């Protein structure tokens, strides 16, 4: 599948993350976009308390990924990566 304009996909993903941020920040966490692969996989990195939260996996799937997929249907999956 040709990806076309990745900038518009990036804007959609950033918009989705902006929608999630207030909920994450309310508990001392945050999320950062790392990259969008041509394979449709978005990589994000949790920050703050989200890094150590036992519920972060559920937050990833039920919150962040769901919101991104609604805003950017071109995305296939969202994966959390660890900071270096």
TORKOL-4160 file (C-alpha; in steps of 0.2 Angstrom, whole numbers, padded with zeros to 4 digits, m for minus):
84
<pt num="1" X="0000" Y="0000" Z="0000"/>
<pt num="2" X="0008" Y="0017" Z="m0005"/>
<pt num="3" X="0009" Y="0029" Z="0010"/>
<pt num="4" X="0008" Y="0045" Z="0000"/>
<pt num="5" X="0009" Y="0060" Z="0011"/>
<pt num="6" X="0016" Y="0055" Z="0028"/>
<pt num="7" X="0015" Y="0073" Z="0034"/>
<pt num="8" X="m0004" Y="0072" Z="0035"/>
<pt num="9" X="m0003" Y="0055" Z="0044"/>
<pt num="10" X="0010" Y="0063" Z="0056"/>
<pt num="11" X="m0002" Y="0078" Z="0059"/>
<pt num="12" X="m0017" Y="0066" Z="0063"/>
<pt num="13" X="m0006" Y="0056" Z="0075"/>
<pt num="14" X="0000" Y="0071" Z="0084"/>
<pt num="15" X="m0018" Y="0077" Z="0085"/>
<pt num="16" X="m0023" Y="0060" Z="0093"/>
<pt num="17" X="m0009" Y="0061" Z="0105"/>
<pt num="18" X="m0014" Y="0079" Z="0110"/>
<pt num="19" X="m0031" Y="0072" Z="0114"/>
<pt num="20" X="m0023" Y="0059" Z="0126"/>
<pt num="21" X="m0011" Y="0070" Z="0134"/>
<pt num="22" X="m0023" Y="0078" Z="0147"/>
<pt num="23" X="m0027" Y="0061" Z="0154"/>
<pt num="24" X="m0009" Y="0055" Z="0155"/>
<pt num="25" X="m0003" Y="0071" Z="0162"/>
<pt num="26" X="m0016" Y="0071" Z="0176"/>
<pt num="27" X="m0007" Y="0056" Z="0183"/>
<pt num="28" X="0010" Y="0063" Z="0180"/>
<pt num="29" X="0014" Y="0055" Z="0164"/>
<pt num="30" X="0015" Y="0059" Z="0145"/>
<pt num="31" X="0018" Y="0052" Z="0128"/>
<pt num="32" X="0029" Y="0056" Z="0114"/>
<pt num="33" X="0029" Y="0051" Z="0096"/>
<pt num="34" X="0045" Y="0043" Z="0090"/>
<pt num="35" X="0041" Y="0038" Z="0072"/>
<pt num="36" X="0029" Y="0032" Z="0060"/>
<pt num="37" X="0035" Y="0018" Z="0049"/>
<pt num="38" X="0030" Y="0015" Z="0031"/>
<pt num="39" X="0023" Y="m0001" Z="0037"/>
<pt num="40" X="0009" Y="0008" Z="0046"/>
<pt num="41" X="0016" Y="0005" Z="0063"/>
<pt num="42" X="0017" Y="0020" Z="0075"/>
<pt num="43" X="0030" Y="0020" Z="0089"/>
<pt num="44" X="0027" Y="0030" Z="0104"/>
<pt num="45" X="0037" Y="0032" Z="0121"/>
<pt num="46" X="0028" Y="0034" Z="0137"/>
<pt num="47" X="0036" Y="0047" Z="0149"/>
<pt num="48" X="0034" Y="0051" Z="0168"/>
<pt num="49" X="0024" Y="0040" Z="0178"/>
<pt num="50" X="0018" Y="0030" Z="0163"/>
<pt num="51" X="0035" Y="0022" Z="0162"/>
<pt num="52" X="0032" Y="0013" Z="0178"/>
<pt num="53" X="0013" Y="0011" Z="0178"/>
<pt num="54" X="0007" Y="m0007" Z="0178"/>
<pt num="55" X="m0008" Y="m0001" Z="0168"/>
<pt num="56" X="0002" Y="0007" Z="0154"/>
<pt num="57" X="m0001" Y="m0008" Z="0142"/>
<pt num="58" X="m0020" Y="m0006" Z="0144"/>
<pt num="59" X="m0018" Y="0013" Z="0142"/>
<pt num="60" X="m0008" Y="0010" Z="0126"/>
<pt num="61" X="m0021" Y="m0002" Z="0118"/>
<pt num="62" X="m0038" Y="0005" Z="0125"/>
<pt num="63" X="m0033" Y="0024" Z="0125"/>
<pt num="64" X="m0019" Y="0029" Z="0115"/>
<pt num="65" X="m0020" Y="0016" Z="0100"/>
<pt num="66" X="m0039" Y="0017" Z="0099"/>
<pt num="67" X="m0038" Y="0036" Z="0098"/>
<pt num="68" X="m0024" Y="0036" Z="0085"/>
<pt num="69" X="m0033" Y="0023" Z="0074"/>
<pt num="70" X="m0049" Y="0034" Z="0075"/>
<pt num="71" X="m0039" Y="0050" Z="0070"/>
<pt num="72" X="m0028" Y="0041" Z="0057"/>
<pt num="73" X="m0036" Y="0025" Z="0049"/>
<pt num="74" X="m0020" Y="0023" Z="0039"/>
<pt num="75" X="m0011" Y="0017" Z="0055"/>
<pt num="76" X="m0011" Y="m0002" Z="0057"/>
<pt num="77" X="m0004" Y="m0003" Z="0075"/>
<pt num="78" X="0004" Y="0007" Z="0089"/>
<pt num="79" X="0019" Y="0001" Z="0099"/>
<pt num="80" X="0027" Y="0008" Z="0114"/>
<pt num="81" X="0046" Y="0008" Z="0114"/>
<pt num="82" X="0058" Y="0011" Z="0128"/>
<pt num="83" X="0069" Y="0026" Z="0130"/>
<pt num="84" X="0087" Y="0025" Z="0128"/>
